[in-house]
Amino acid sequence: MAERIYNFSAGPAVLPESVLRDAQRDIWNIADSGIGIMEHSHRSAVFDRVLEEAEADCRTLAAIPDNYRVLFLQGGASTQFLMVAANFLAENRTADYLNTGAWAAKAIKEAGFYGNVHVAATSEDENFSYIPPVESVVLSDSPAYVHYTSNNTIFGTQFDYVPECPDGSFLVCDMSSDIFSRPIDVSRYGLIYAGAQKNLGPSGVTLVIIRDDLPGQTVRPLPTMLSYETHVTAGSRFNTPPAFGVYIVGQVFKWIIAQDGLKTMAERNSEKASVLYDTIDHSSFFRGTARENSRSTMNVCFRAPSAELEKKFIADASARGFSGLKGHRSVGGMRASIYNAFPAAGCEALAEFMREFEAANG
Ligand SMILES: *Cc1c(COP(=O)(O)O)cnc(C)c1O
């Protein structure tokens, strides 16, 4: 089989090699059951164990307090945009949103179907190239909840603070593109959600961590599948869960634990990102698009002097075995996504290639 190349895709994204190799085995026959993981009943003892371990490892990894529930749902982060508002934003109430880019804006749009939205901070004035400073966040009088996006995948910016949230309200975070890339203090949140396909596993499974008093506080009657209460009561098995996705996410949790946990992940991620940002900062050719104090350790966005040179860079990089470097159209240029499972050697190799490219084309 051909060798694998460096995959800088923004998502679905690279997964740990050991997880993929074990999955090859378990797709054929998991736990000596004679049946592959995708072929087991979601009520079988084998899947009971997969689900229990995934939840237990998730709790260990993030030191999740006992009064939080861990759910594995479907519909992606995009369904959480509407579920959060459907469950917790009454028609006559206001929820506060920090608008830091395209995903945050989509969450705002969905909330608007249910109640009022107050934009508590925005960086739209400079095409979302920075995280609004903590002192610029202005909350409404009594928000139902406060929502933010910890890492802005498209713009390559990441919060280095947790926004304040007044008593009687709770904090909601879309962590789709940086969950478990660094330690989290779960107790500061009411609800955390993340589509799996950036840092945790395949698309099709969404991790939700919710404080256990919240599912009972829904503000309107809801269709069964849209209610958090349904999924908490049924332990993520109200309907057939995305069993294969839950299995992979569970294996990724075990991999992160074996790497020594979130603190080590954070150190490695910041070293990996520094290799690329240092290259950009020492270059008179490339320039980063995010403000320095807002830079993401997960998505490194940069431009070359012209659109033609960017096209050439992406084509030459691709010929060298670097895939997925084209930036999102709303930013242009290049984006190197270097999630947890992306190897440090790939960052070194890209940095080397950038220096070569600059020398040849600068
Ligand atoms: C990718 C992404 C999403 C969208 O996730 P889906 O699972 O495709 O719905 C939402 N928020 C952020 C921050 C993302 O990076």
The ligand as an ORCA input file, in Angstrom:
! r2SCAN-3c Opt
* xyz 0 1
  C     -16.426     22.244     11.730
  C     -17.076     23.119     12.728
  C     -18.471     23.128     12.915
  C     -19.420     22.316     12.060
  O     -19.523     21.045     12.516
  P     -20.526     19.986     11.858
  O     -20.229     18.791     12.695
  O     -20.149     19.842     10.420
  O     -21.903     20.481     12.007
  C     -18.992     23.935     13.908
  N     -18.190     24.709     14.659
  C     -16.852     24.741     14.485
  C     -16.022     25.615     15.358
  C     -16.265     23.949     13.517
  O     -14.930     23.977     13.345
*
